[in-house]
Amino acid sequence: MTRVEVEYCVPCGMLNRARDVSEAILKQFGESVDEVALVTGDDGVFIVRADGEVVFDKTEDEYDVDAIVRAVKPHVGATA
Amino acid sequence: MTRVEVEYCVPCGMLNRARDVSEAILKQFGESVDEVALVTGDDGVFIVRADGEVVFDKTEDEYDVDAIVRAVKPHVGATA
């Protein structure tokens, strides 16, 4: 039962980035994740959480879709 | 506090369609929705829910992104 959240800044125009991340995660893990939620935010936020744990925060990490997918992987069932 | 769910059939290859619907909803409503969740499923499912209420089910409705966005609208805050 894995829930991934991609919280992104709406006024900053980060929807495309959030969409790319969510799509990459779902392509990689399919039904091994229960859901990927695109969560609307503001104030520059771009944070990815897996089961509540932050696996990417743009204030600390360099944006890299593949790295985000890898960071999600430990939270996903063994079939991934 | 509006949560939209797009539940789609993973083995049927409906991710692209689910992505298009989620993107259209987020483009239209932005921060007026709290989140759009892409929920993984199987067995041909393609259902969109707004705050738990089914607004689109492919077994009953013809697929039309704009119609889905319109069906979500009543569930979104007055700023939409």
Backbone of each chain as nested JSON, in Angstrom:
{
  "chains": [
    {"id": "A", "residues": [
      {"number": 1, "name": "MET", "atoms": {"N": [0.845, -1.196, 0.0], "CA": [0.0, 0.0, 0.0], "C": [0.88, 1.246, 0.0]}},
      {"number": 2, "name": "THR", "atoms": {"N": [1.287, 1.674, -1.147], "CA": [2.177, 2.828, -1.232], "C": [1.452, 4.007, -1.852]}},
      {"number": 3, "name": "ARG", "atoms": {"N": [1.505, 5.122, -1.142], "CA": [0.974, 6.362, -1.699], "C": [2.146, 7.317, -1.906]}},
      {"number": 4, "name": "VAL", "atoms": {"N": [2.242, 7.837, -3.11], "CA": [3.257, 8.842, -3.415], "C": [2.553, 10.172, -3.621]}},
      {"number": 5, "name": "GLU", "atoms": {"N": [3.12, 11.22, -3.05], "CA": [2.588, 12.573, -3.246], "C": [3.616, 13.422, -3.974]}},
      {"number": 6, "name": "VAL", "atoms": {"N": [3.156, 14.157, -4.946], "CA": [3.998, 15.153, -5.605], "C": [3.331, 16.5, -5.35]}},
      {"number": 7, "name": "GLU", "atoms": {"N": [3.885, 17.252, -4.417], "CA": [3.321, 18.57, -4.095], "C": [4.087, 19.623, -4.88]}},
      {"number": 8, "name": "TYR", "atoms": {"N": [3.367, 20.426, -5.624], "CA": [4.032, 21.374, -6.522], "C": [3.4, 22.751, -6.405]}},
      {"number": 9, "name": "CYS", "atoms": {"N": [4.209, 23.742, -6.758], "CA": [3.765, 25.141, -6.696], "C": [2.954, 25.473, -7.952]}},
      {"number": 10, "name": "VAL", "atoms": {"N": [1.66, 25.721, -7.759], "CA": [0.774, 26.021, -8.884], "C": [1.143, 27.354, -9.549]}},
      {"number": 11, "name": "PRO", "atoms": {"N": [1.252, 28.459, -8.79], "CA": [1.552, 29.748, -9.445], "C": [2.925, 29.789, -10.115]}},
      {"number": 12, "name": "CYS", "atoms": {"N": [3.85, 28.911, -9.696], "CA": [5.177, 28.869, -10.323], "C": [5.168, 28.126, -11.652]}},
      {"number": 13, "name": "GLY", "atoms": {"N": [4.033, 27.507, -12.001], "CA": [3.984, 26.783, -13.262], "C": [4.725, 25.456, -13.23]}},
      {"number": 14, "name": "MET", "atoms": {"N": [4.651, 24.769, -12.119], "CA": [5.38, 23.5, -11.99], "C": [4.529, 22.278, -12.318]}},
      {"number": 15, "name": "LEU", "atoms": {"N": [3.345, 22.503, -12.901], "CA": [2.483, 21.358, -13.207], "C": [3.152, 20.382, -14.163]}},
      {"number": 16, "name": "ASN", "atoms": {"N": [3.817, 20.891, -15.187], "CA": [4.447, 19.986, -16.155], "C": [5.483, 19.085, -15.486]}},
      {"number": 17, "name": "ARG", "atoms": {"N": [6.262, 19.679, -14.604], "CA": [7.275, 18.924, -13.881], "C": [6.622, 17.861, -12.987]}},
      {"number": 18, "name": "ALA", "atoms": {"N": [5.565, 18.258, -12.295], "CA": [4.86, 17.322, -11.415], "C": [4.249, 16.181, -12.229]}},
      {"number": 19, "name": "ARG", "atoms": {"N": [3.72, 16.533, -13.395], "CA": [3.142, 15.521, -14.272], "C": [4.218, 14.537, -14.739]}},
      {"number": 20, "name": "ASP", "atoms": {"N": [5.391, 15.063, -15.117], "CA": [6.469, 14.19, -15.587], "C": [6.912, 13.221, -14.494]}},
      {"number": 21, "name": "VAL", "atoms": {"N": [7.021, 13.727, -13.271], "CA": [7.455, 12.875, -12.16], "C": [6.41, 11.798, -11.878]}},
      {"number": 22, "name": "SER", "atoms": {"N": [5.137, 12.202, -11.84], "CA": [4.093, 11.226, -11.526], "C": [4.021, 10.165, -12.614]}},
      {"number": 23, "name": "GLU", "atoms": {"N": [4.165, 10.576, -13.858], "CA": [4.106, 9.617, -14.959], "C": [5.288, 8.64, -14.903]}},
      {"number": 24, "name": "ALA", "atoms": {"N": [6.476, 9.164, -14.601], "CA": [7.662, 8.293, -14.528], "C": [7.506, 7.261, -13.416]}},
      {"number": 25, "name": "ILE", "atoms": {"N": [6.958, 7.684, -12.286], "CA": [6.764, 6.756, -11.156], "C": [5.744, 5.684, -11.528]}},
      {"number": 26, "name": "LEU", "atoms": {"N": [4.649, 6.096, -12.157], "CA": [3.603, 5.132, -12.504], "C": [4.052, 4.194, -13.627]}},
      {"number": 27, "name": "LYS", "atoms": {"N": [4.84, 4.707, -14.573], "CA": [5.376, 3.843, -15.623], "C": [6.301, 2.793, -15.03]}},
      {"number": 28, "name": "GLN", "atoms": {"N": [7.099, 3.212, -14.067], "CA": [8.082, 2.314, -13.479], "C": [7.426, 1.258, -12.589]}},
      {"number": 29, "name": "PHE", "atoms": {"N": [6.497, 1.665, -11.755], "CA": [6.015, 0.784, -10.69], "C": [4.599, 0.253, -10.915]}},
      {"number": 30, "name": "GLY", "atoms": {"N": [3.834, 0.868, -11.784], "CA": [2.488, 0.377, -12.089], "C": [1.685, 0.107, -10.831]}},
      {"number": 31, "name": "GLU", "atoms": {"N": [1.072, -1.07, -10.805], "CA": [0.183, -1.395, -9.686], "C": [0.924, -1.657, -8.373]}},
      {"number": 32, "name": "SER", "atoms": {"N": [2.238, -1.624, -8.391], "CA": [2.975, -1.765, -7.131], "C": [2.825, -0.53, -6.246]}},
      {"number": 33, "name": "VAL", "atoms": {"N": [2.382, 0.576, -6.827], "CA": [1.972, 1.711, -5.995], "C": [0.447, 1.804, -6.054]}},
      {"number": 34, "name": "ASP", "atoms": {"N": [-0.142, 2.255, -4.981], "CA": [-1.596, 2.385, -4.943], "C": [-2.048, 3.65, -5.654]}},
      {"number": 35, "name": "GLU", "atoms": {"N": [-1.316, 4.731, -5.388], "CA": [-1.685, 5.967, -6.062], "C": [-0.531, 6.945, -6.04]}},
      {"number": 36, "name": "VAL", "atoms": {"N": [-0.546, 7.83, -7.022], "CA": [0.342, 8.986, -7.032], "C": [-0.561, 10.212, -7.055]}},
      {"number": 37, "name": "ALA", "atoms": {"N": [-0.451, 11.027, -6.029], "CA": [-1.311, 12.204, -5.911], "C": [-0.537, 13.462, -6.277]}},
      {"number": 38, "name": "LEU", "atoms": {"N": [-1.125, 14.241, -7.179], "CA": [-0.599, 15.566, -7.487], "C": [-1.272, 16.539, -6.532]}},
      {"number": 39, "name": "VAL", "atoms": {"N": [-0.484, 17.077, -5.615], "CA": [-1.016, 17.924, -4.548], "C": [-0.669, 19.375, -4.865]}},
      {"number": 40, "name": "THR", "atoms": {"N": [-1.689, 20.224, -4.879], "CA": [-1.445, 21.619, -5.242], "C": [-0.877, 22.393, -4.053]}},
      {"number": 41, "name": "GLY", "atoms": {"N": [0.076, 23.274, -4.362], "CA": [0.687, 24.101, -3.329], "C": [1.115, 25.426, -3.92]}},
      {"number": 42, "name": "ASP", "atoms": {"N": [1.849, 26.199, -3.132], "CA": [2.37, 27.46, -3.65], "C": [3.73, 27.727, -3.015]}},
      {"number": 43, "name": "ASP", "atoms": {"N": [4.191, 28.96, -3.112], "CA": [5.401, 29.36, -2.401], "C": [6.628, 28.549, -2.839]}},
      {"number": 44, "name": "GLY", "atoms": {"N": [6.647, 28.132, -4.108], "CA": [7.841, 27.48, -4.647], "C": [8.01, 26.016, -4.304]}},
      {"number": 45, "name": "VAL", "atoms": {"N": [7.016, 25.447, -3.649], "CA": [7.184, 24.068, -3.17], "C": [7.285, 23.06, -4.321]}},
      {"number": 46, "name": "PHE", "atoms": {"N": [8.197, 22.122, -4.171], "CA": [8.216, 20.923, -5.026], "C": [8.811, 19.802, -4.195]}},
      {"number": 47, "name": "ILE", "atoms": {"N": [7.917, 19.029, -3.623], "CA": [8.319, 17.978, -2.688], "C": [7.653, 16.673, -3.109]}},
      {"number": 48, "name": "VAL", "atoms": {"N": [8.406, 15.6, -3.09], "CA": [7.857, 14.273, -3.363], "C": [7.95, 13.465, -2.072]}},
      {"number": 49, "name": "ARG", "atoms": {"N": [6.83, 12.87, -1.698], "CA": [6.794, 12.02, -0.502], "C": [6.339, 10.619, -0.899]}},
      {"number": 50, "name": "ALA", "atoms": {"N": [6.912, 9.623, -0.243], "CA": [6.464, 8.242, -0.415], "C": [6.039, 7.759, 0.958]}},
      {"number": 51, "name": "ASP", "atoms": {"N": [4.774, 7.415, 1.076], "CA": [4.212, 7.023, 2.375], "C": [4.576, 8.036, 3.466]}},
      {"number": 52, "name": "GLY", "atoms": {"N": [4.48, 9.302, 3.109], "CA": [4.679, 10.376, 4.079], "C": [6.117, 10.813, 4.277]}},
      {"number": 53, "name": "GLU", "atoms": {"N": [7.047, 10.046, 3.761], "CA": [8.467, 10.381, 3.933], "C": [8.961, 11.185, 2.734]}},
      {"number": 54, "name": "VAL", "atoms": {"N": [9.632, 12.302, 3.007], "CA": [10.146, 13.133, 1.918], "C": [11.293, 12.4, 1.212]}},
      {"number": 55, "name": "VAL", "atoms": {"N": [11.143, 12.184, -0.108], "CA": [12.228, 11.564, -0.876], "C": [12.859, 12.556, -1.851]}},
      {"number": 56, "name": "PHE", "atoms": {"N": [12.191, 13.698, -2.034], "CA": [12.781, 14.764, -2.855], "C": [12.22, 16.101, -2.397]}},
      {"number": 57, "name": "ASP", "atoms": {"N": [13.111, 17.066, -2.247], "CA": [12.709, 18.441, -1.921], "C": [13.604, 19.362, -2.733]}},
      {"number": 58, "name": "LYS", "atoms": {"N": [12.986, 20.186, -3.564], "CA": [13.807, 20.967, -4.488], "C": [14.691, 21.994, -3.776]}},
      {"number": 59, "name": "THR", "atoms": {"N": [14.388, 22.283, -2.529], "CA": [15.263, 23.209, -1.804], "C": [16.572, 22.515, -1.389]}},
      {"number": 60, "name": "GLU", "atoms": {"N": [16.59, 21.17, -1.483], "CA": [17.789, 20.436, -1.047], "C": [18.409, 19.575, -2.137]}},
      {"number": 61, "name": "ASP", "atoms": {"N": [17.58, 19.14, -3.082], "CA": [18.048, 18.176, -4.072], "C": [17.964, 18.777, -5.468]}},
      {"number": 62, "name": "GLU", "atoms": {"N": [18.85, 18.333, -6.335], "CA": [18.78, 18.77, -7.728], "C": [17.7, 17.973, -8.446]}},
      {"number": 63, "name": "TYR", "atoms": {"N": [16.912, 18.657, -9.263], "CA": [15.803, 17.997, -9.953], "C": [16.325, 16.987, -10.958]}},
      {"number": 64, "name": "ASP", "atoms": {"N": [15.874, 15.76, -10.82], "CA": [16.297, 14.67, -11.71], "C": [15.22, 13.595, -11.608]}},
      {"number": 65, "name": "VAL", "atoms": {"N": [14.445, 13.449, -12.666], "CA": [13.303, 12.528, -12.615], "C": [13.757, 11.116, -12.252]}},
      {"number": 66, "name": "ASP", "atoms": {"N": [14.838, 10.652, -12.891], "CA": [15.288, 9.278, -12.632], "C": [15.706, 9.099, -11.174]}},
      {"number": 67, "name": "ALA", "atoms": {"N": [16.353, 10.125, -10.63], "CA": [16.773, 10.038, -9.225], "C": [15.549, 9.98, -8.307]}},
      {"number": 68, "name": "ILE", "atoms": {"N": [14.495, 10.704, -8.663], "CA": [13.274, 10.682, -7.845], "C": [12.642, 9.289, -7.902]}},
      {"number": 69, "name": "VAL", "atoms": {"N": [12.598, 8.703, -9.088], "CA": [12.045, 7.345, -9.226], "C": [12.857, 6.374, -8.358]}},
      {"number": 70, "name": "ARG", "atoms": {"N": [14.169, 6.504, -8.397], "CA": [15.01, 5.609, -7.579], "C": [14.763, 5.818, -6.093]}},
      {"number": 71, "name": "ALA", "atoms": {"N": [14.513, 7.066, -5.708], "CA": [14.281, 7.363, -4.29], "C": [12.946, 6.809, -3.803]}},
      {"number": 72, "name": "VAL", "atoms": {"N": [12.005, 6.656, -4.743], "CA": [10.695, 6.101, -4.382], "C": [10.784, 4.584, -4.219]}},
      {"number": 73, "name": "LYS", "atoms": {"N": [11.672, 3.974, -4.967], "CA": [11.714, 2.511, -5.094], "C": [11.707, 1.755, -3.757]}},
      {"number": 74, "name": "PRO", "atoms": {"N": [12.503, 2.166, -2.759], "CA": [12.496, 1.401, -1.501], "C": [11.129, 1.363, -0.813]}},
      {"number": 75, "name": "HIS", "atoms": {"N": [10.247, 2.269, -1.204], "CA": [8.931, 2.323, -0.567], "C": [7.898, 1.463, -1.29]}},
      {"number": 76, "name": "VAL", "atoms": {"N": [8.317, 0.877, -2.398], "CA": [7.382, 0.145, -3.241], "C": [7.539, -1.355, -2.976]}},
      {"number": 77, "name": "GLY", "atoms": {"N": [6.452, -2.094, -3.145], "CA": [6.463, -3.544, -2.942], "C": [7.56, -4.241, -3.731]}},
      {"number": 78, "name": "ALA", "atoms": {"N": [7.89, -5.443, -3.33], "CA": [9.025, -6.188, -3.864], "C": [8.895, -6.515, -5.345]}},
      {"number": 79, "name": "THR", "atoms": {"N": [7.701, -6.346, -5.896], "CA": [7.513, -6.675, -7.307], "C": [8.054, -5.59, -8.227]}},
      {"number": 80, "name": "ALA", "atoms": {"N": [8.41, -4.452, -7.655], "CA": [8.85, -3.329, -8.505], "C": [10.237, -3.607, -9.091]}}
    ]},
    {"id": "B", "residues": [
      {"number": 1, "name": "MET", "atoms": {"N": [-11.766, 21.845, 0.162], "CA": [-10.965, 20.614, 0.232], "C": [-11.506, 19.598, -0.763]}},
      {"number": 2, "name": "THR", "atoms": {"N": [-11.038, 19.666, -1.972], "CA": [-11.524, 18.751, -2.995], "C": [-10.425, 17.765, -3.388]}},
      {"number": 3, "name": "ARG", "atoms": {"N": [-10.761, 16.496, -3.319], "CA": [-9.856, 15.466, -3.807], "C": [-10.506, 14.796, -5.005]}},
      {"number": 4, "name": "VAL", "atoms": {"N": [-9.753, 14.76, -6.097], "CA": [-10.224, 14.065, -7.288], "C": [-9.385, 12.798, -7.454]}},
      {"number": 5, "name": "GLU", "atoms": {"N": [-10.039, 11.709, -7.775], "CA": [-9.344, 10.451, -8.048], "C": [-9.58, 10.053, -9.493]}},
      {"number": 6, "name": "VAL", "atoms": {"N": [-8.511, 9.642, -10.152], "CA": [-8.626, 9.056, -11.48], "C": [-8.107, 7.626, -11.356]}},
      {"number": 7, "name": "GLU", "atoms": {"N": [-9.017, 6.675, -11.295], "CA": [-8.618, 5.268, -11.177], "C": [-8.588, 4.666, -12.57]}},
      {"number": 8, "name": "TYR", "atoms": {"N": [-7.454, 4.07, -12.911], "CA": [-7.298, 3.592, -14.285], "C": [-6.703, 2.186, -14.294]}},
      {"number": 9, "name": "CYS", "atoms": {"N": [-6.972, 1.494, -15.379], "CA": [-6.498, 0.123, -15.553], "C": [-5.05, 0.14, -16.052]}},
      {"number": 10, "name": "VAL", "atoms": {"N": [-4.138, -0.329, -15.193], "CA": [-2.711, -0.326, -15.548], "C": [-2.416, -1.282, -16.706]}},
      {"number": 11, "name": "PRO", "atoms": {"N": [-2.823, -2.563, -16.616], "CA": [-2.483, -3.488, -17.717], "C": [-3.127, -3.119, -19.05]}},
      {"number": 12, "name": "CYS", "atoms": {"N": [-4.214, -2.339, -19.034], "CA": [-4.848, -1.908, -20.293], "C": [-4.106, -0.757, -20.953]}},
      {"number": 13, "name": "GLY", "atoms": {"N": [-3.101, -0.204, -20.266], "CA": [-2.359, 0.899, -20.869], "C": [-3.123, 2.207, -20.862]}},
      {"number": 14, "name": "MET", "atoms": {"N": [-3.847, 2.459, -19.786], "CA": [-4.646, 3.682, -19.71], "C": [-3.944, 4.828, -18.977]}},
      {"number": 15, "name": "LEU", "atoms": {"N": [-2.645, 4.668, -18.723], "CA": [-1.93, 5.727, -18.007], "C": [-1.974, 7.059, -18.757]}},
      {"number": 16, "name": "ASN", "atoms": {"N": [-1.785, 7.02, -20.068], "CA": [-1.782, 8.277, -20.824], "C": [-3.112, 9.012, -20.689]}},
      {"number": 17, "name": "ARG", "atoms": {"N": [-4.187, 8.241, -20.76], "CA": [-5.513, 8.836, -20.632], "C": [-5.7, 9.413, -19.219]}},
      {"number": 18, "name": "ALA", "atoms": {"N": [-5.274, 8.681, -18.221], "CA": [-5.39, 9.154, -16.836], "C": [-4.565, 10.425, -16.628]}},
      {"number": 19, "name": "ARG", "atoms": {"N": [-3.379, 10.431, -17.226], "CA": [-2.512, 11.611, -17.136], "C": [-3.176, 12.813, -17.806]}},
      {"number": 20, "name": "ASP", "atoms": {"N": [-3.772, 12.602, -18.967], "CA": [-4.423, 13.716, -19.67], "C": [-5.576, 14.293, -18.852]}},
      {"number": 21, "name": "VAL", "atoms": {"N": [-6.363, 13.407, -18.24], "CA": [-7.496, 13.871, -17.437], "C": [-6.999, 14.639, -16.204]}},
      {"number": 22, "name": "SER", "atoms": {"N": [-5.989, 14.093, -15.529], "CA": [-5.503, 14.767, -14.319], "C": [-4.906, 16.125, -14.666]}},
      {"number": 23, "name": "GLU", "atoms": {"N": [-4.19, 16.179, -15.771], "CA": [-3.579, 17.448, -16.18], "C": [-4.652, 18.485, -16.537]}},
      {"number": 24, "name": "ALA", "atoms": {"N": [-5.686, 18.057, -17.242], "CA": [-6.757, 18.989, -17.62], "C": [-7.467, 19.545, -16.387]}},
      {"number": 25, "name": "ILE", "atoms": {"N": [-7.697, 18.683, -15.416], "CA": [-8.37, 19.133, -14.183], "C": [-7.484, 20.129, -13.434]}},
      {"number": 26, "name": "LEU", "atoms": {"N": [-6.198, 19.822, -13.325], "CA": [-5.29, 20.716, -12.585], "C": [-5.062, 22.027, -13.333]}},
      {"number": 27, "name": "LYS", "atoms": {"N": [-5.023, 21.978, -14.653], "CA": [-4.886, 23.218, -15.431], "C": [-6.101, 24.11, -15.218]}},
      {"number": 28, "name": "GLN", "atoms": {"N": [-7.267, 23.479, -15.188], "CA": [-8.502, 24.244, -15.077], "C": [-8.69, 24.827, -13.675]}},
      {"number": 29, "name": "PHE", "atoms": {"N": [-8.434, 24.039, -12.663], "CA": [-8.843, 24.432, -11.31], "C": [-7.676, 24.828, -10.397]}},
      {"number": 30, "name": "GLY", "atoms": {"N": [-6.46, 24.453, -10.748], "CA": [-5.298, 24.844, -9.945], "C": [-5.495, 24.564, -8.477]}},
      {"number": 31, "name": "GLU", "atoms": {"N": [-5.196, 25.564, -7.66], "CA": [-5.246, 25.373, -6.208], "C": [-6.667, 25.259, -5.653]}},
      {"number": 32, "name": "SER", "atoms": {"N": [-7.666, 25.38, -6.515], "CA": [-9.037, 25.167, -6.041], "C": [-9.314, 23.695, -5.748]}},
      {"number": 33, "name": "VAL", "atoms": {"N": [-8.467, 22.816, -6.273], "CA": [-8.525, 21.424, -5.819], "C": [-7.304, 21.174, -4.937]}},
      {"number": 34, "name": "ASP", "atoms": {"N": [-7.461, 20.293, -3.973], "CA": [-6.337, 19.971, -3.096], "C": [-5.387, 18.987, -3.746]}},
      {"number": 35, "name": "GLU", "atoms": {"N": [-5.968, 17.989, -4.413], "CA": [-5.117, 17.016, -5.075], "C": [-5.91, 16.254, -6.122]}},
      {"number": 36, "name": "VAL", "atoms": {"N": [-5.153, 15.766, -7.1], "CA": [-5.692, 14.814, -8.059], "C": [-4.828, 13.572, -7.94]}},
      {"number": 37, "name": "ALA", "atoms": {"N": [-5.452, 12.466, -7.562], "CA": [-4.714, 11.226, -7.359], "C": [-4.926, 10.29, -8.534]}},
      {"number": 38, "name": "LEU", "atoms": {"N": [-3.823, 9.794, -9.075], "CA": [-3.87, 8.742, -10.08], "C": [-3.812, 7.424, -9.329]}},
      {"number": 39, "name": "VAL", "atoms": {"N": [-4.924, 6.704, -9.353], "CA": [-5.065, 5.477, -8.574], "C": [-4.943, 4.284, -9.517]}},
      {"number": 40, "name": "THR", "atoms": {"N": [-4.049, 3.374, -9.183], "CA": [-3.832, 2.23, -10.073], "C": [-4.909, 1.166, -9.87]}},
      {"number": 41, "name": "GLY", "atoms": {"N": [-5.343, 0.578, -10.979], "CA": [-6.355, -0.465, -10.922], "C": [-6.151, -1.434, -12.07]}},
      {"number": 42, "name": "ASP", "atoms": {"N": [-7.104, -2.341, -12.236], "CA": [-7.029, -3.273, -13.354], "C": [-8.446, -3.564, -13.846]}},
      {"number": 43, "name": "ASP", "atoms": {"N": [-8.583, -4.62, -14.623], "CA": [-9.907, -5.089, -15.025], "C": [-10.684, -4.026, -15.809]}},
      {"number": 44, "name": "GLY", "atoms": {"N": [-9.957, -3.191, -16.567], "CA": [-10.606, -2.253, -17.468], "C": [-11.163, -0.985, -16.838]}},
      {"number": 45, "name": "VAL", "atoms": {"N": [-10.866, -0.806, -15.542], "CA": [-11.472, 0.324, -14.837], "C": [-10.966, 1.678, -15.359]}},
      {"number": 46, "name": "PHE", "atoms": {"N": [-11.879, 2.601, -15.512], "CA": [-11.507, 4.016, -15.705], "C": [-12.636, 4.846, -15.101]}},
      {"number": 47, "name": "ILE", "atoms": {"N": [-12.402, 5.26, -13.867], "CA": [-13.43, 5.967, -13.108], "C": [-12.822, 7.243, -12.523]}},
      {"number": 48, "name": "VAL", "atoms": {"N": [-13.553, 8.326, -12.624], "CA": [-13.129, 9.581, -12.009], "C": [-14.105, 9.903, -10.88]}},
      {"number": 49, "name": "ARG", "atoms": {"N": [-13.551, 10.178, -9.702], "CA": [-14.373, 10.548, -8.548], "C": [-13.959, 11.931, -8.052]}},
      {"number": 50, "name": "ALA", "atoms": {"N": [-14.921, 12.705, -7.617], "CA": [-14.647, 13.996, -6.979], "C": [-15.24, 13.916, -5.585]}},
      {"number": 51, "name": "ASP", "atoms": {"N": [-14.369, 14.018, -4.582], "CA": [-14.797, 13.861, -3.193], "C": [-15.626, 12.587, -3.013]}},
      {"number": 52, "name": "GLY", "atoms": {"N": [-15.179, 11.53, -3.643], "CA": [-15.795, 10.214, -3.463], "C": [-16.978, 9.924, -4.373]}},
      {"number": 53, "name": "GLU", "atoms": {"N": [-17.468, 10.947, -5.048], "CA": [-18.63, 10.746, -5.926], "C": [-18.171, 10.484, -7.359]}},
      {"number": 54, "name": "VAL", "atoms": {"N": [-18.709, 9.439, -7.96], "CA": [-18.326, 9.102, -9.333], "C": [-18.86, 10.172, -10.291]}},
      {"number": 55, "name": "VAL", "atoms": {"N": [-17.961, 10.804, -11.04], "CA": [-18.384, 11.79, -12.044], "C": [-18.145, 11.281, -13.463]}},
      {"number": 56, "name": "PHE", "atoms": {"N": [-17.363, 10.206, -13.572], "CA": [-17.168, 9.576, -14.881], "C": [-16.866, 8.101, -14.675]}},
      {"number": 57, "name": "ASP", "atoms": {"N": [-17.524, 7.267, -15.466], "CA": [-17.236, 5.826, -15.461], "C": [-17.306, 5.371, -16.903]}},
      {"number": 58, "name": "LYS", "atoms": {"N": [-16.21, 4.818, -17.391], "CA": [-16.166, 4.518, -18.825], "C": [-17.165, 3.424, -19.218]}},
      {"number": 59, "name": "THR", "atoms": {"N": [-17.666, 2.675, -18.255], "CA": [-18.682, 1.682, -18.607], "C": [-20.032, 2.344, -18.891]}},
      {"number": 60, "name": "GLU", "atoms": {"N": [-20.161, 3.616, -18.51], "CA": [-21.452, 4.29, -18.698], "C": [-21.362, 5.553, -19.548]}},
      {"number": 61, "name": "ASP", "atoms": {"N": [-20.188, 6.19, -19.524], "CA": [-20.055, 7.49, -20.18], "C": [-19.043, 7.4, -21.321]}},
      {"number": 62, "name": "GLU", "atoms": {"N": [-19.231, 8.226, -22.324], "CA": [-18.264, 8.289, -23.414], "C": [-17.085, 9.151, -22.972]}},
      {"number": 63, "name": "TYR", "atoms": {"N": [-15.875, 8.692, -23.295], "CA": [-14.672, 9.408, -22.865], "C": [-14.578, 10.773, -23.541]}},
      {"number": 64, "name": "ASP", "atoms": {"N": [-14.475, 11.807, -22.739], "CA": [-14.382, 13.173, -23.253], "C": [-13.751, 14.008, -22.135]}},
      {"number": 65, "name": "VAL", "atoms": {"N": [-12.511, 14.414, -22.346], "CA": [-11.779, 15.108, -21.283], "C": [-12.533, 16.349, -20.821]}},
      {"number": 66, "name": "ASP", "atoms": {"N": [-13.035, 17.135, -21.767], "CA": [-13.716, 18.376, -21.399], "C": [-14.97, 18.088, -20.577]}},
      {"number": 67, "name": "ALA", "atoms": {"N": [-15.679, 17.022, -20.945], "CA": [-16.888, 16.665, -20.195], "C": [-16.526, 16.238, -18.767]}},
      {"number": 68, "name": "ILE", "atoms": {"N": [-15.397, 15.564, -18.614], "CA": [-14.966, 15.156, -17.272], "C": [-14.631, 16.391, -16.432]}},
      {"number": 69, "name": "VAL", "atoms": {"N": [-13.919, 17.34, -17.04], "CA": [-13.592, 18.575, -16.319], "C": [-14.874, 19.293, -15.879]}},
      {"number": 70, "name": "ARG", "atoms": {"N": [-15.845, 19.343, -16.763], "CA": [-17.115, 19.998, -16.41], "C": [-17.832, 19.251, -15.284]}},
      {"number": 71, "name": "ALA", "atoms": {"N": [-17.702, 17.916, -15.289], "CA": [-18.376, 17.114, -14.261], "C": [-17.724, 17.301, -12.89]}},
      {"number": 72, "name": "VAL", "atoms": {"N": [-16.43, 17.645, -12.906], "CA": [-15.716, 17.874, -11.641], "C": [-16.076, 19.24, -11.066]}},
      {"number": 73, "name": "LYS", "atoms": {"N": [-16.372, 20.179, -11.937], "CA": [-16.519, 21.587, -11.534], "C": [-17.444, 21.829, -10.333]}},
      {"number": 74, "name": "PRO", "atoms": {"N": [-18.626, 21.196, -10.273], "CA": [-19.507, 21.458, -9.128], "C": [-18.883, 21.094, -7.78]}},
      {"number": 75, "name": "HIS", "atoms": {"N": [-17.84, 20.267, -7.815], "CA": [-17.214, 19.837, -6.564], "C": [-16.078, 20.756, -6.13]}},
      {"number": 76, "name": "VAL", "atoms": {"N": [-15.785, 21.738, -6.958], "CA": [-14.634, 22.599, -6.711], "C": [-15.112, 23.91, -6.104]}},
      {"number": 77, "name": "GLY", "atoms": {"N": [-14.259, 24.52, -5.308], "CA": [-14.594, 25.79, -4.663], "C": [-15.044, 26.852, -5.654]}},
      {"number": 78, "name": "ALA", "atoms": {"N": [-15.708, 27.861, -5.153], "CA": [-16.353, 28.882, -5.977], "C": [-15.38, 29.699, -6.815]}},
      {"number": 79, "name": "THR", "atoms": {"N": [-14.078, 29.592, -6.512], "CA": [-13.108, 30.374, -7.273], "C": [-12.806, 29.761, -8.63]}},
      {"number": 80, "name": "ALA", "atoms": {"N": [-13.308, 28.537, -8.858], "CA": [-12.953, 27.848, -10.112], "C": [-13.661, 28.504, -11.295]}}
    ]}
  ]
}
